[in-house]
């Protein structure tokens, strides 16, 4: 088996609050190979973004990484000093954040912001860094980049700002790109352009991508493997084709059945869309058993008292569900 570019082992990210500690990321283990796109999907609040921020070691405020390993290119990122991590962040690992308007500095010109990252990691003079900024804007499809480098973020449309974020993320040719909902709030045409852009840059640079989204359609078109998160945990992971052809976890099946395109393709025209009953449990209110059991149509005796673990039930297909433990 090839050595993965990124291997996450039993990662736990904890937030200490007045009501006690909660695990936003709870025992997550993942592998990503060079050149691979891994999709991480789940409802809002399931821990997708916090997983990405943990990889970058940018956990906010009262949060902390309490356990686990994040092995990137042979090194555990959690054992690096802050200076060592800062040197890798942006150069070897980059992130496209969910909302570019809040990620870009509103009082700095676009060219200055891209050039700053280049100067920081490549030790180039300001003039050369600005010239590279123009080339990066051209690479991501922004017209008249020589003029655009003098614009401020509010001069650009949402799609243009997202392209600027991609240019910044790609400025040092990272080995791993974390894309957190990169098409949120963009219209469908612009979404397709951004997805094509990321895919093209990935192929050009043999870059690994972790694509974080709630949109299974995006995962189907862009990822090779997919991990489904629920309440801080991975409940199913598999190659994309296997997961879409035969989802095993009841939560994954519920997500797929709630997609209009899937319903139409299955011949159920005119039927109401299926929904998953109930809501995601609060992290303060987790019970001893399966976190999905109160919303699940297939509960067993063990579901309410014991938490299932992620098991490989088919080649490369892992699921965390008592239905597949061989006893039910």
Rosetta blueprint (number, residue, H / E / L):
1 X L
2 X L
3 X L
4 X L
5 X L
6 X E
7 X E
8 X E
9 X E
10 X E
11 X E
12 X E
13 X E
14 X E
15 X E
16 X E
17 X E
18 X L
19 X L
20 X E
21 X E
22 X E
23 X E
24 X E
25 X E
26 X E
27 X E
28 X E
29 X E
30 X E
31 X E
32 X E
33 X L
34 X L
35 X L
36 X L
37 X E
38 X E
39 X E
40 X E
41 X E
42 X L
43 X L
44 X L
45 X L
46 X L
47 X L
48 X H
49 X H
50 X H
51 X H
52 X H
53 X H
54 X H
55 X H
56 X L
57 X L
58 X L
59 X L
60 X L
61 X L
62 X L
63 X E
64 X E
65 X E
66 X E
67 X E
68 X E
69 X E
70 X E
71 X E
72 X E
73 X L
74 X L
75 X E
76 X E
77 X H
78 X H
79 X H
80 X L
81 X L
82 X H
83 X H
84 X H
85 X H
86 X H
87 X H
88 X H
89 X E
90 X L
91 X L
92 X L
93 X E
94 X E
95 X E
96 X E
97 X L
98 X L
99 X L
100 X H
101 X H
102 X H
103 X H
104 X L
105 X L
106 X L
107 X L
108 X L
109 X E
110 X H
111 X H
112 X H
113 X H
114 X H
115 X H
116 X H
117 X H
118 X H
119 X H
120 X H
121 X H
122 X H
123 X L
124 X L
125 X L
126 X H
127 X H
128 X H
129 X H
130 X H
131 X H
132 X H
133 X H
134 X H
135 X H
136 X H
137 X H
138 X H
139 X H
140 X L
141 X L
142 X L
143 X L
144 X L
145 X H
146 X H
147 X H
148 X H
149 X L
150 X L
151 X L
152 X E
153 X H
154 X H
155 X H
156 X L
157 X L
158 X H
159 X H
160 X H
161 X H
162 X H
163 X H
164 X H
165 X H
166 X H
167 X H
168 X H
169 X H
170 X L
171 X L
172 X L
173 X L
174 X L
175 X L
176 X E
177 X E
178 X E
179 X E
180 X E
181 X L
182 X L
183 X L
184 X L
185 X L
186 X L
187 X L
188 X H
189 X H
190 X H
191 X H
192 X H
193 X H
194 X H
195 X H
196 X H
197 X H
198 X H
199 X H
200 X H
201 X H
202 X H
203 X H
204 X H
205 X H
206 X L
207 X L
208 X E
209 X E
210 X E
211 X E
212 X E
213 X E
214 X L
215 X L
216 X H
217 X H
218 X H
219 X H
220 X H
221 X H
222 X H
223 X L
224 X L
225 X E
226 X E
227 X E
228 X E
229 X E
230 X E
231 X L
232 X L
233 X E
234 X E
235 X E
236 X E
237 X E
238 X E
239 X E
240 X H
241 X H
242 X H
243 X H
244 X H
245 X H
246 X L
247 X L
248 X L
249 X L
250 X H
251 X H
252 X H
253 X H
254 X H
255 X H
256 X H
257 X H
258 X L
259 X L
260 X H
261 X H
262 X H
263 X H
264 X H
265 X H
266 X L
267 X L
268 X L
269 X L
270 X L
271 X L
272 X L
273 X L
274 X L
275 X L
276 X L
277 X L
278 X L
279 X L
280 X L
281 X L
282 X L
283 X L
284 X L
285 X L
286 X L
287 X L
288 X L
289 X L
290 X L
291 X L
292 X L
293 X H
294 X H
295 X H
296 X L
297 X L
298 X L
299 X L
300 X L
301 X H
302 X H
303 X H
304 X H
305 X L
306 X L
307 X L
308 X L
309 X L
310 X L
311 X E
312 X E
313 X E
314 X E
315 X L
316 X L
317 X E
318 X E
319 X E
320 X L
321 X L
322 X H
323 X H
324 X H
325 X L
326 X L
327 X L
328 X L
